[in-house]
């Protein structure tokens, strides 16, 4: 697999970047201002990684992180007069950390050697049928959720927008659009195929609907 020998790491506890998804970020800590300056002068790539929940209290230092993250490319950047940055990061590819490099002065931020992860391809009619069935199941669950939380009496336009998305982009877009926890988003990031990602997303939606008092046999209900 393709590797990146030195990728700047940006650990956050509440942001999980996925391929083809963009996130705006405000960069204010000195170490990450330095990172952004260096990246803008180089390949414009940042390795977004999620801090493990039991290490959030160590954010001021070097918290433990999940080994799978997402390469993001800086699509837009604006440096403010106080030295902070507003950037727009676009997810490009999932990666696995192979080895974190020792920090050498005067660099303040973390870097690592990583391998880029490929998606498993859909092969054969059986796997294609499984993907189609998983997508349809996900869309049915999504429609129930949209009807539950939307103020629109007819959410068909919202659903049509999601249905037009290609399979990989659909799940990635939903991961950002729905208020999943960072751990749930990390779970979706780590899945290595479109079919399994649909199935994992469906499980998360079932859990969300159950929390809201809707089970598998409930029909759509409109908010009061």
DRENDO-1510 file (C-alpha; in Angstrom, 1 decimal, always signed):
<recs>
REC; n; res; u; v; w
REC; 1; UNK; +0.0; +0.0; +0.0 .
REC; 2; UNK; +1.0; +3.6; -0.6 .
REC; 3; UNK; +2.7; +5.3; +2.3 .
REC; 4; UNK; +3.3; +8.8; +3.5 .
REC; 5; UNK; +6.7; +9.0; +5.3 .
REC; 6; UNK; +5.9; +12.1; +7.4 .
REC; 7; UNK; +2.3; +13.2; +7.9 .
REC; 8; UNK; +1.4; +16.0; +10.4 .
REC; 9; UNK; -1.1; +14.7; +13.0 .
REC; 10; UNK; -3.9; +16.8; +14.3 .
REC; 11; UNK; -5.6; +15.0; +17.2 .
REC; 12; UNK; -9.1; +16.2; +18.2 .
REC; 13; UNK; -11.6; +14.7; +20.6 .
REC; 14; UNK; -14.7; +15.9; +18.9 .
REC; 15; UNK; -14.0; +15.8; +15.1 .
REC; 16; UNK; -13.7; +12.8; +12.8 .
REC; 17; UNK; -12.9; +13.5; +9.2 .
REC; 18; UNK; -14.1; +11.1; +6.5 .
REC; 19; UNK; -13.2; +11.0; +2.8 .
REC; 20; UNK; -15.0; +13.5; +0.5 .
REC; 21; UNK; -16.3; +15.4; +3.5 .
REC; 22; UNK; -15.2; +18.9; +4.4 .
REC; 23; UNK; -14.9; +20.5; +7.8 .
REC; 24; UNK; -14.1; +24.0; +8.8 .
REC; 25; UNK; -11.5; +24.3; +11.6 .
REC; 26; UNK; -10.2; +27.2; +13.7 .
REC; 27; UNK; -6.5; +26.7; +14.5 .
REC; 28; UNK; -5.4; +28.6; +17.6 .
REC; 29; UNK; -2.9; +26.5; +19.6 .
REC; 30; UNK; +0.7; +27.5; +18.9 .
REC; 31; UNK; +1.7; +24.0; +18.0 .
REC; 32; UNK; -1.1; +23.6; +15.5 .
REC; 33; UNK; -0.5; +27.1; +14.1 .
REC; 34; UNK; +3.0; +26.0; +13.5 .
REC; 35; UNK; +1.7; +22.8; +11.9 .
REC; 36; UNK; -0.7; +24.7; +9.6 .
REC; 37; UNK; +2.1; +27.1; +8.5 .
REC; 38; UNK; +4.4; +24.2; +7.7 .
REC; 39; UNK; +1.7; +22.2; +5.9 .
REC; 40; UNK; +0.7; +25.2; +3.8 .
REC; 41; UNK; +4.3; +25.6; +2.7 .
REC; 42; UNK; +4.4; +21.9; +1.8 .
REC; 43; UNK; +2.0; +19.3; +0.7 .
REC; 44; UNK; -1.1; +20.9; +2.4 .
REC; 45; UNK; -2.0; +17.6; +4.0 .
REC; 46; UNK; -3.0; +17.0; +7.6 .
REC; 47; UNK; -3.6; +13.7; +9.2 .
REC; 48; UNK; -6.8; +14.0; +11.3 .
REC; 49; UNK; -7.0; +11.6; +14.1 .
REC; 50; UNK; -9.4; +11.1; +17.0 .
REC; 51; UNK; -8.4; +11.1; +20.6 .
REC; 52; UNK; -9.4; +8.0; +22.6 .
REC; 53; UNK; -12.2; +8.9; +25.0 .
REC; 54; UNK; -10.2; +7.8; +28.1 .
REC; 55; UNK; -7.4; +10.2; +27.0 .
REC; 56; UNK; -9.3; +13.4; +26.5 .
REC; 57; UNK; -8.0; +14.7; +29.8 .
REC; 58; UNK; -4.5; +14.6; +28.2 .
REC; 59; UNK; -5.3; +17.0; +25.3 .
REC; 60; UNK; -2.8; +19.5; +26.5 .
REC; 61; UNK; +0.0; +17.0; +26.0 .
REC; 62; UNK; +0.1; +14.0; +23.6 .
REC; 63; UNK; -3.1; +12.0; +24.2 .
REC; 64; UNK; -3.5; +8.5; +23.0 .
REC; 65; UNK; -5.2; +8.3; +19.6 .
REC; 66; UNK; -6.9; +5.8; +17.4 .
REC; 67; UNK; -4.5; +4.4; +14.8 .
REC; 68; UNK; -6.9; +4.9; +11.9 .
REC; 69; UNK; -7.5; +8.5; +10.7 .
REC; 70; UNK; -8.1; +10.4; +7.5 .
REC; 71; UNK; -5.8; +12.5; +5.4 .
REC; 72; UNK; -7.3; +16.0; +4.8 .
REC; 73; UNK; -6.1; +18.5; +2.3 .
REC; 74; UNK; -6.4; +22.2; +3.1 .
REC; 75; UNK; -8.7; +23.6; +0.4 .
REC; 76; UNK; -8.9; +27.1; +1.9 .
REC; 77; UNK; -6.9; +28.9; +4.5 .
REC; 78; UNK; -7.0; +32.4; +6.0 .
REC; 79; UNK; -4.5; +33.6; +8.6 .
REC; 80; UNK; -5.9; +36.2; +11.0 .
REC; 81; UNK; -3.9; +39.2; +12.3 .
REC; 82; UNK; -3.4; +37.3; +15.7 .
REC; 83; UNK; -1.7; +34.4; +13.9 .
REC; 84; UNK; -4.6; +32.0; +14.2 .
REC; 85; UNK; -6.0; +30.3; +11.1 .
REC; 86; UNK; -9.4; +29.5; +9.6 .
REC; 87; UNK; -9.1; +26.5; +7.3 .
REC; 88; UNK; -11.4; +24.3; +5.3 .
REC; 89; UNK; -10.2; +20.7; +5.3 .
REC; 90; UNK; -11.4; +18.1; +2.7 .
REC; 91; UNK; -11.0; +14.4; +3.5 .
REC; 92; UNK; -9.1; +12.4; +0.9 .
REC; 93; UNK; -8.1; +9.0; +2.1 .
REC; 94; UNK; -8.2; +6.8; +5.2 .
REC; 95; UNK; -4.9; +5.9; +6.7 .
REC; 96; UNK; -3.3; +3.7; +9.4 .
REC; 97; UNK; -0.5; +4.9; +11.6 .
REC; 98; UNK; +2.6; +2.7; +11.2 .
REC; 99; UNK; +5.0; +4.6; +13.4 .
REC; 100; UNK; +4.9; +7.9; +15.2 .
REC; 101; UNK; +8.1; +9.9; +14.8 .
REC; 102; UNK; +10.0; +11.2; +17.8 .
REC; 103; UNK; +9.4; +14.9; +18.1 .
REC; 104; UNK; +12.6; +16.8; +17.4 .
REC; 105; UNK; +13.0; +20.4; +18.5 .
REC; 106; UNK; +11.9; +22.9; +17.5 .
REC; 107; UNK; +8.9; +21.1; +16.0 .
REC; 108; UNK; +5.9; +21.3; +18.4 .
REC; 109; UNK; +3.4; +19.0; +16.7 .
REC; 110; UNK; +3.3; +15.2; +16.1 .
REC; 111; UNK; +4.1; +13.4; +12.9 .
REC; 112; UNK; +3.9; +9.8; +11.8 .
REC; 113; UNK; +4.6; +7.4; +9.0 .
REC; 114; UNK; +1.3; +6.1; +7.7 .
REC; 115; UNK; -0.1; +3.7; +5.1 .
REC; 116; UNK; -3.1; +4.7; +3.0 .
REC; 117; UNK; -6.0; +2.3; +3.2 .
REC; 118; UNK; -7.9; +1.1; +0.2 .
REC; 119; UNK; -11.6; +0.4; +0.1 .
REC; 120; UNK; -12.5; -3.3; -0.6 .
REC; 121; UNK; -14.0; -3.5; -4.1 .
REC; 122; UNK; -17.4; -4.9; -4.8 .
REC; 123; UNK; -17.0; -8.2; -6.7 .
REC; 124; UNK; -19.6; -10.5; -8.1 .
REC; 125; UNK; -23.4; -10.4; -8.3 .
REC; 126; UNK; -23.9; -11.6; -4.8 .
REC; 127; UNK; -21.8; -8.8; -3.2 .
REC; 128; UNK; -23.5; -6.3; -5.5 .
REC; 129; UNK; -26.9; -7.5; -4.4 .
REC; 130; UNK; -25.8; -7.3; -0.8 .
REC; 131; UNK; -24.7; -3.7; -1.3 .
REC; 132; UNK; -28.0; -2.7; -2.9 .
REC; 133; UNK; -30.0; -4.3; -0.1 .
REC; 134; UNK; -27.9; -2.6; +2.5 .
REC; 135; UNK; -28.4; +0.7; +0.8 .
REC; 136; UNK; -32.1; +0.3; +0.6 .
REC; 137; UNK; -32.4; -0.7; +4.2 .
REC; 138; UNK; -30.3; +2.3; +5.3 .
REC; 139; UNK; -32.5; +4.7; +3.3 .
REC; 140; UNK; -35.7; +3.3; +4.9 .
REC; 141; UNK; -34.2; +3.8; +8.4 .
REC; 142; UNK; -33.0; +7.3; +7.4 .
REC; 143; UNK; -36.5; +8.2; +6.2 .
REC; 144; UNK; -38.0; +7.2; +9.5 .
REC; 145; UNK; -35.4; +9.3; +11.3 .
REC; 146; UNK; -36.0; +12.3; +9.1 .
REC; 147; UNK; -39.7; +12.1; +9.6 .
REC; 148; UNK; -39.1; +11.8; +13.3 .
REC; 149; UNK; -36.9; +14.9; +13.6 .
REC; 150; UNK; -37.9; +17.1; +10.7 .
REC; 151; UNK; -40.3; +19.9; +11.0 .
REC; 152; UNK; -41.3; +19.3; +7.4 .
REC; 153; UNK; -44.6; +17.5; +6.8 .
REC; 154; UNK; -43.2; +15.9; +3.7 .
REC; 155; UNK; -39.4; +15.2; +3.9 .
REC; 156; UNK; -39.3; +13.8; +0.4 .
REC; 157; UNK; -37.0; +16.5; -1.0 .
REC; 158; UNK; -34.5; +15.9; +1.8 .
REC; 159; UNK; -34.6; +12.2; +1.0 .
REC; 160; UNK; -34.3; +12.7; -2.7 .
REC; 161; UNK; -31.1; +14.7; -2.1 .
REC; 162; UNK; -29.6; +11.7; -0.1 .
REC; 163; UNK; -30.8; +9.2; -2.6 .
REC; 164; UNK; -28.9; +10.9; -5.4 .
REC; 165; UNK; -25.6; +10.5; -3.7 .
REC; 166; UNK; -23.4; +7.6; -4.8 .
REC; 167; UNK; -23.0; +4.9; -2.2 .
REC; 168; UNK; -19.6; +5.8; -0.6 .
REC; 169; UNK; -20.5; +9.5; -0.5 .
REC; 170; UNK; -23.9; +8.8; +1.0 .
REC; 171; UNK; -22.6; +7.2; +4.2 .
REC; 172; UNK; -19.8; +9.7; +4.6 .
REC; 173; UNK; -22.3; +12.6; +4.2 .
REC; 174; UNK; -24.7; +11.1; +6.7 .
REC; 175; UNK; -21.8; +10.6; +9.2 .
REC; 176; UNK; -21.4; +14.4; +9.3 .
REC; 177; UNK; -25.0; +15.3; +9.0 .
REC; 178; UNK; -26.3; +13.2; +11.9 .
REC; 179; UNK; -25.2; +14.0; +15.5 .
REC; 180; UNK; -23.2; +10.8; +16.0 .
REC; 181; UNK; -20.7; +10.7; +18.8 .
REC; 182; UNK; -17.0; +10.8; +17.9 .
REC; 183; UNK; -16.6; +7.1; +18.8 .
REC; 184; UNK; -19.5; +6.2; +16.5 .
REC; 185; UNK; -18.0; +8.3; +13.7 .
REC; 186; UNK; -14.7; +6.6; +14.3 .
REC; 187; UNK; -16.4; +3.2; +14.0 .
REC; 188; UNK; -17.7; +4.2; +10.6 .
REC; 189; UNK; -14.3; +5.5; +9.5 .
REC; 190; UNK; -12.6; +2.2; +10.4 .
REC; 191; UNK; -15.0; +0.1; +8.2 .
REC; 192; UNK; -13.2; -1.0; +5.0 .
REC; 193; UNK; -16.0; -1.5; +2.5 .
REC; 194; UNK; -19.1; +0.3; +1.3 .
REC; 195; UNK; -21.4; -2.6; +2.2 .
REC; 196; UNK; -20.1; -3.0; +5.7 .
REC; 197; UNK; -20.3; +0.8; +6.2 .
REC; 198; UNK; -24.0; +0.7; +5.2 .
REC; 199; UNK; -24.6; -2.1; +7.6 .
REC; 200; UNK; -22.8; -0.3; +10.4 .
REC; 201; UNK; -24.7; +3.0; +9.7 .
REC; 202; UNK; -28.0; +1.0; +9.7 .
REC; 203; UNK; -27.1; -0.4; +13.2 .
REC; 204; UNK; -26.4; +3.1; +14.4 .
REC; 205; UNK; -29.7; +4.4; +13.0 .
REC; 206; UNK; -31.6; +1.6; +14.6 .
REC; 207; UNK; -30.1; +2.5; +17.9 .
REC; 208; UNK; -30.9; +6.2; +17.4 .
REC; 209; UNK; -34.5; +5.3; +16.6 .
REC; 210; UNK; -34.8; +3.1; +19.6 .
REC; 211; UNK; -33.6; +5.9; +21.8 .
REC; 212; UNK; -36.3; +8.0; +20.3 .
REC; 213; UNK; -39.0; +5.4; +21.1 .
REC; 214; UNK; -39.3; +3.9; +17.6 .
REC; 215; UNK; -38.8; +0.2; +17.0 .
REC; 216; UNK; -38.5; -1.8; +13.8 .
REC; 217; UNK; -42.2; -2.2; +13.4 .
REC; 218; UNK; -43.2; +1.4; +14.0 .
REC; 219; UNK; -44.5; +3.3; +11.1 .
REC; 220; UNK; -43.3; +6.8; +10.3 .
REC; 221; UNK; -44.5; +9.4; +12.9 .
REC; 222; UNK; -44.5; +13.1; +12.6 .
REC; 223; UNK; -43.3; +15.4; +15.4 .
REC; 224; UNK; -46.0; +17.1; +17.5 .
</recs>
